[in-house]
Amino acid sequence: MDSQNMSYKAGQAKGEAQEKTNTMMDKASNAAQSAQESLQEVGNQMQAKAQEAAEAVKNATGMNNNK
């Protein structure tokens, strides 16, 4: 193999490795975004449940002034 052919193949391998790396990074980024959105939704649900519980306590103790 001459040096020009070896250089070409090395460049080709480098390009393929970069492409695979970019693909994996995109997948990791998408997974992280999905996890963040899921956690945000869980947080919102927990906050709503806590608010409901606080309102129930206020209603049960007669401290709710919204009525």
Secondary structure by P-SEA (a helix, b strand, c coil): ccaaaaaaaaaaaaaaaaaaaaaaaaaaaaaaaaaaaaaaaaaaaaaaaaaaaaaaaaaaacccccc
